[in-house]
Amino acid sequence: MKKTFPKKLPLKLSSHLFLFIFFLFFAKNLSAQNITNPLLPSNLQNLSGTAFLGKFINLAINLCLVGGGIIFFFMLVSGGIRWISSGGDKTKIEASQKQVTHAFIGLLILLSTFAIIKLIESVFNINILKINIPTL
């Protein structure tokens, strides 16, 4: 039995071969590295995947630390204002004391997290707050 190929197959093969060769030689100009996201800051736009991930984790950790400090400040101030304006009511005083206590516990957790990060950095000689993920 003799196998016959469709008549359009050589045309399809040649067009696919042409596209393969075209992208092989000109892929540098057509690669996804030139695509940027206008919503990202300029220091994050032209990074590779691993560099972007390292920078993103660094920004997320710093944002959590700063955000926790800001939340502590507002909880402390609002607890103090509630304490001052309680008017001698024992339940309001206890609630505001608990809020101030919880604010300081949150600050203690935040500072201990930062201290643990710095301890790990010094023991293992790595920089967690400036992550550099190696590429393959």
C-alpha positions in Angstrom: 0.0 0.0 0.0 1.4 3.3 -1.1 0.9 6.3 1.2 0.1 9.5 -0.4 0.5 12.9 1.2 -2.0 15.7 0.8 -1.0 18.2 -1.9 -1.0 21.2 0.6 1.3 19.6 3.1 4.6 20.9 1.5 3.1 24.4 1.5 2.2 24.1 5.2 5.6 22.7 6.0 7.4 25.5 4.2 5.3 28.2 5.8 5.9 26.7 9.3 9.6 26.4 8.5 9.7 30.0 7.4 7.9 31.2 10.6 10.3 29.0 12.7 13.4 30.5 11.1 11.9 34.0 11.3 11.2 33.8 15.0 14.5 32.0 15.6 16.5 34.9 14.2 14.3 37.8 15.1 12.9 36.6 18.5 15.1 39.1 20.4 13.1 42.0 19.0 9.8 40.3 19.4 10.3 38.8 22.8 8.0 39.6 25.8 10.8 41.4 27.5 9.9 44.6 25.7 6.3 44.5 27.0 5.9 46.8 30.0 3.0 47.4 32.4 2.2 51.1 32.7 0.7 50.6 36.1 4.0 49.4 37.6 6.6 51.8 38.9 9.5 52.4 36.6 11.9 50.5 38.8 9.8 47.3 38.4 9.0 47.5 34.7 12.1 46.0 33.0 12.8 43.2 35.5 12.9 39.5 34.7 10.5 37.2 36.5 12.8 36.2 39.3 14.1 39.7 39.8 10.6 41.0 39.9 9.6 38.3 42.4 12.5 39.2 44.7 11.7 42.9 44.4 8.0 42.3 45.0 8.7 40.2 48.2 11.0 42.9 49.4 8.4 45.6 48.9 5.7 43.4 50.5 7.7 42.8 53.7 8.6 46.5 53.9 5.0 47.5 53.3 3.8 45.1 56.1 6.3 46.5 58.5 5.4 50.1 57.8 1.7 49.4 57.7 2.0 47.6 61.1 3.7 50.6 62.5 1.0 53.0 61.2 -1.8 50.7 62.6 0.0 50.6 66.0 0.1 54.4 66.1 -3.6 54.8 65.2 -4.7 52.1 67.7 -2.6 53.7 70.4 -4.0 57.2 69.7 -7.6 56.1 69.5 -7.2 54.0 72.6 -5.8 57.0 74.5 -8.6 59.2 73.3 -11.2 56.6 74.3 -9.5 56.4 77.7 -9.5 60.1 78.2 -13.1 60.5 77.0 -14.4 57.6 79.1 -15.7 59.9 81.8 -14.9 57.4 84.6 -17.0 54.6 83.2 -15.2 51.4 84.2 -16.3 49.4 81.1 -15.0 52.1 78.7 -11.8 52.4 80.7 -11.2 48.7 80.5 -12.0 48.5 76.8 -9.6 51.4 76.1 -6.9 49.8 78.3 -7.3 46.5 76.3 -7.0 48.4 73.0 -3.8 50.1 74.2 -2.5 46.8 75.4 -3.3 45.1 72.2 -1.6 47.8 70.3 1.6 47.3 72.2 1.3 43.5 71.8 1.0 44.1 68.0 4.1 46.4 68.1 6.0 43.7 70.1 5.1 41.1 67.5 6.1 43.5 64.7 9.4 44.3 66.3 10.1 40.6 67.1 9.4 39.7 63.5 11.9 42.4 62.3 14.4 41.1 64.9 14.0 37.5 63.7 14.6 38.7 60.1 17.7 40.5 61.1 18.9 37.5 63.2 18.5 35.2 60.2 20.3 37.7 58.0 23.3 37.8 60.3 23.5 34.1 61.0 23.1 32.9 57.4 24.7 35.9 55.8 21.8 36.6 53.5 19.7 39.7 53.0 16.1 38.8 53.3 14.8 42.4 53.0 16.7 42.7 49.6 16.0 39.3 48.1 18.1 38.3 45.0 16.7 35.2 43.4 19.3 33.6 41.1 18.2 32.8 37.5 18.7 29.5 35.8 
